Amino acid sequence: MGIETGTFREECENLVLKVAGCCSIMIMRTRTMPVKILVVDDEPLVHRLLQYHLERAGYQTIQANNGQEALELATREVPQLIVMDIMMSDMDGLSALRQLKKMEDTKSIPVIVITANPHHASQEESESCGAALFMTKPFSPAQLLAEIRRFVPTNPS
């Protein structure tokens, strides 16, 4: 049994085993892609804070500053989870959430809504629009990470 390793190392990390000179079995060595999370908030400090903690936990982050950008990124990137503020300029989080839940490609993406508005009506409206979870600011990064892990796993190291 011979082993070809040139293309494995140099091109696409494939390993081809020659079996009895006539058959070959290709074993694909796959890399685990990081879980992609879309963070939507109009506050740069919130972006940096969430990016730091999420990436440190093994997630990949993409960022939007308002609901309209979130819709564009969600349809193009198709993240596994969205963390979105409610109160933003241009398009607020609830309007974006309603649109996300209407689109075929994004309707099954869990959305965690975060807001500085702790009113019960905001929570009810978020849940009726399709939010998977409602969290009020301020929240601890550990608390958010624990909630995120309920919806998407951490990547193996």
N, C-alpha and C positions, 0 to 999 in steps of 0.2 A: 504494500500500500504506500503510494507516494503522496507527498503533500506539496501543493503549489502555494507559495506564500507571497509572491510578488504583488499581486493585486490586493491581497489582504491588507498589507501594510501601507502600500502607496496610494491606492485608489479608493476602495470602498469597504475596507476591512472585512472582506469575505474570505472564508477559508474553504477551499475545495479539496475534498478527499477523493482520491481515485481508488475505487474498489474493484479489484480483480481485473484491472485494465479495461473494463467495458462500461462500468456504471460510475456515476459520480453523484455525490450527495453534497449539496451546498448548505452550509450552516451560516446563517446570517448572525453576525454579532451586532446586537442592537444596543444603542445607547438610550437610556431612559431620558425622555424629554422632560424638562421641568414643568410642573403644573403652572399654567399661566393665569394670573389674576389681574383683572382690570381694576385700577383704582381711579375713582372719579370724584374729584373735589376741586373747588376753585381756590383753595388755600395752599400755597406752595409748601408751607411748613407741614401740613398734614400729608402731602405727597411724599416729602422727604422722610418723615417719621414712619409712614406705612411701608415705603419702599425699603428702608433700612431693616425693619423687623421682618418683613415678608421674605426678602432675599436672604437674610441671615438664617431663616428657617428652611431655606431650600426652594422657595417659590420664585418664579420669574414674574416681574411686574411690568405692566404697560400702563400708561397714564393718560387721563383725559381731564380737561379743565371744566367741562360742562356737559349737560345731557346730550347735546348734538354731537360733540366729539365722541362721547361714549357710544352712541348709536353707530357711528362710522367705524370706530375701532372694534366694537363687538362683532359687527358683521364681517369685517376684514380679518380679524385675528382669531375670533371664536375662542375666547378665554374659557377656562373651566369654572370660574367664579368671578363675580363682580362685587366690589365694595364701593357703594355710592352714597354720597351726601345728598340730602334732599334740597337744601336751599342753595341754589347756584344761579348765576346770571345766564342769559341766553335761553337755556332750556333747563328747568329744574329737574331734580332726580325722579320725582314721581311721574312727570310727563315722559321722561326717558324710559322709566320702568314699564309704563303702559305700552309704549311702542315696542320695547324688547320682547314683551310677552305676547305680542301679536305676530312677530316675525318667526317664520319656521326655523331658521338657523339659530335663533337666540332664545326661543321661548323656554327651553329646558335648562338654561344657565341659572344656577342659584344666584340671587342677588341679596347681599347683606346691606341694608339701609342704615346709614349712620347720620345722626343729626344732633344739633344742639337744642332742638325743640323737644322737650320730654313729654309733651301733651299726649294724652291717651288717644285723642282724635288722630294725631299724626301716625301713631302706631297702627290704629285700625285702618286708616286709609292706605298705608304702606302694605299691610297684609292683604287688603282687598285688591290692590294692584298687582299682587303676585310676589311680594318680597318674601324671601325665605326666613329672614330674621331682621329684627329692628333693634338697633343699639343707640344709646344716647351718648353724646360727648359730654364730658371726657370719659374715656374708657382706657383700660390698661391694655398695652400691646399683648400681654399674656392672655388676657380674656378674649381679645379678638382672635388670636391664633388658635385658641382652644375651640372657638366657634367655627373658624374656617376649617379646622381638621374634621369637624362633623360632616362637612360637605365634600371636601377633597382631601386626599391623603397628602402627607409630606412625602417628598421624593426620597427614595433610598439613597444613601450617600455612597 
